Amino acid sequence: KGKREAILDLSKYVNERIRVKFTGGREVTGILKGYDQLLNLVLDFVEEEINEPDPRTRALGLAVLRGPTITLLSPVDGTEEIANPFVAQE
């Protein structure tokens, strides 16, 4: 068998600020320091955005985020369009 290729190339976001949303609605931003093939992430300078009862942020510092709980991952500064990895390439 050949080596499996990751759907998402996170290497270009290392040391960049990213936003992560989780199942259940929690949301954090931080600087990506590391990741693995299961999409577990290590972020530094993490801030959690809390919207209830009043909008505010909470500083968490260094955090390990479990990949299976992540629903959305995006750069804080701008967005980038990528090819759909689920469409058969011609």
Contact map, one row per residue, 1 for C-alpha under 8 A:
111000000000000000000000000000000000000000000000000000000000000000000000000000000000000000
111100000000000000000000000000000000000000000000000000000000000000000000000000000000000000
111110000000000000000000000000000000000000000000000000000000000000000000000000000000000000
011111000000000000000000000000000000000000000000000000000000000000000000000000000000000000
001111100000000000000000000000000000000000000000000000000000000000000000000000000000000000
000111111000000000000000000000000000100000000000000000000000000000000000000000000000000000
000011111000000000000000000000000000000000000000000000000000000000000000000000000000100000
000001111100000000000000000000000000000000000000000000000000000000000000000000000000000000
000001111111000000000000000000000000000000000000000000000000000000000000000000000000000000
000000011111110000000000000000000010000000000000000000000000000000000000000000000000000000
000000001111110000000000000000000000000000000000000000000000000000000000000000000000000000
000000001111110000000000000000000000000000000000000000000000000000000000000000000000000000
000000000111111111000000000000010000000000000000000000000000000000000000001000000000000000
000000000111111100000000000000111100000000000000000000000000000000000000000000000000000000
000000000000111110000000000000111000000000000000000000000000000000000000000000000000000000
000000000000111111000000000000110000000000000000000000000000000000000000001000000000000000
000000000000101111100000000011110000000000000000000000000000000000000000001110000000000000
000000000000100111110000000011110000000000000000000000000000000000000000111110000000000000
000000000000000011111000001111000000000000000000000000000000000000000001111100000000000000
000000000000000001111100001110000000000000000000000000000000000000000111110000000000000000
000000000000000000111110111100000000000000000000000000000000000000000111100000000000000000
000000000000000000011111111000000000000000000000000000000000000000001111000000000000000000
000000000000000000001111110000000000000000000000000000000000000000001110000000000000000000
000000000000000000000111110000000000000000000000000000000000000000000000000000000000000000
000000000000000000001111111000000000000000000000000000000000000000000000000000000000000000
000000000000000000001111111100000000000000000001110000000000000000000000000000000000000000
000000000000000000111100111110000000000000000001110000000000000000000000000000000000000000
000000000000000000111000011111000000000000000111100000000000000000000000000000000000000000
000000000000000011110000001111100000000000000111100000000000000000000000000100000000000000
000000000000000011100000000111110000000000111110000000000000000000000000000000000000000000
000000000000011111000000000011111000000000111100000000000000000000000000000000000000000000
000000000000111111000000000001111110000011110000000000000000000000000000000000000000000000
000000000000011000000000000000111110000011110000000000000000000000000000000000000000000000
000000000000010000000000000000011111000011100000000000000000000000000000000000000000000000
000000000100000000000000000000011111101111000000000000000000000000000000000000000000000000
000000000000000000000000000000000111111110000000000000000000000000000000000000000000000000
000001000000000000000000000000000011111100000000000000000000000000000000000000000000000000
000000000000000000000000000000000001111100000000000000000000000000110000000000000000000000
000000000000000000000000000000000011111110000000000000000000000001110000000000000000000000
000000000000000000000000000000000011111111000000000000000000000111110000000000000000000000
000000000000000000000000000000011111001111100000000000000000000111100000000000000000000000
000000000000000000000000000000011110000111110000000000000000011110000000000000000000000000
000000000000000000000000000001111100000011111100000000000000011110000000000000000000000000
000000000000000000000000000001111000000001111100000000000000111000000000000000000000000000
000000000000000000000000000001100000000000111110000000000011110000000000000000000000000000
000000000000000000000000000111100000000000111111000000000011111000000000000000000000000000
000000000000000000000000000111000000000000001111100000001111100000000000000000000000000000
000000000000000000000000011110000000000000000111110000001111000000000000000000000000000000
000000000000000000000000011110000000000000000011111000111100000000000000000000000000000000
000000000000000000000000011000000000000000000001111101111100000000000000000000000000000000
000000000000000000000000000000000000000000000000111111110000000000000000000000000000000000
000000000000000000000000000000000000000000000000011111100000000000000000000000000000000000
000000000000000000000000000000000000000000000000001111100000000000000000000000000000000000
000000000000000000000000000000000000000000000000011111110000000000000000000000000000000000
000000000000000000000000000000000000000000000000111111111000000000000000000000000000000000
000000000000000000000000000000000000000000000000111001111100000000000000000000000000000000
000000000000000000000000000000000000000000000011110000111110000000000000000000000000000000
000000000000000000000000000000000000000000000011110000011111000000000000000000000000000000
000000000000000000000000000000000000000000001111000000001111100000000000000000000000000000
000000000000000000000000000000000000000000001111000000000111111000000000000000000000000000
000000000000000000000000000000000000000000011110000000000011111000000000000000000000000000
000000000000000000000000000000000000000001111100000000000001111100000000000000000000000000
000000000000000000000000000000000000000001110100000000000001111110000000000000000000000000
000000000000000000000000000000000000000111100000000000000000011111000000000000000000000000
000000000000000000000000000000000000000111100000000000000000001111101100000000000000000000
000000000000000000000000000000000000001110000000000000000000000111111100000000000000000000
000000000000000000000000000000000000011110000000000000000000000011111100000000000000000000
000000000000000000000000000000000000011100000000000000000000000001111100000000000000000000
000000000000000000000110000000000000000000000000000000000000000011111110000000000000000000
000000000000000000011110000000000000000000000000000000000000000011111111100000000000000000
000000000000000000011110000000000000000000000000000000000000000000001111100000000000000000
000000000000000000111100000000000000000000000000000000000000000000000111110000000000000000
000000000000000001111000000000000000000000000000000000000000000000000111111000000000000000
000000000000000001110000000000000000000000000000000000000000000000000001111100100000000000
000000000000100111100000000000000000000000000000000000000000000000000000111111100000000000
000000000000000011100000000010000000000000000000000000000000000000000000011111100000000000
000000000000000011000000000000000000000000000000000000000000000000000000001111100000000000
000000000000000000000000000000000000000000000000000000000000000000000000001111110000000000
000000000000000000000000000000000000000000000000000000000000000000000000011111111000000000
000000000000000000000000000000000000000000000000000000000000000000000000000001111100000000
000000000000000000000000000000000000000000000000000000000000000000000000000000111110000000
000000000000000000000000000000000000000000000000000000000000000000000000000000011111000000
000000000000000000000000000000000000000000000000000000000000000000000000000000001111100000
000000000000000000000000000000000000000000000000000000000000000000000000000000000111111000
000000100000000000000000000000000000000000000000000000000000000000000000000000000011111100
000000000000000000000000000000000000000000000000000000000000000000000000000000000001111100
000000000000000000000000000000000000000000000000000000000000000000000000000000000001111110
000000000000000000000000000000000000000000000000000000000000000000000000000000000000111111
000000000000000000000000000000000000000000000000000000000000000000000000000000000000001111
000000000000000000000000000000000000000000000000000000000000000000000000000000000000000111
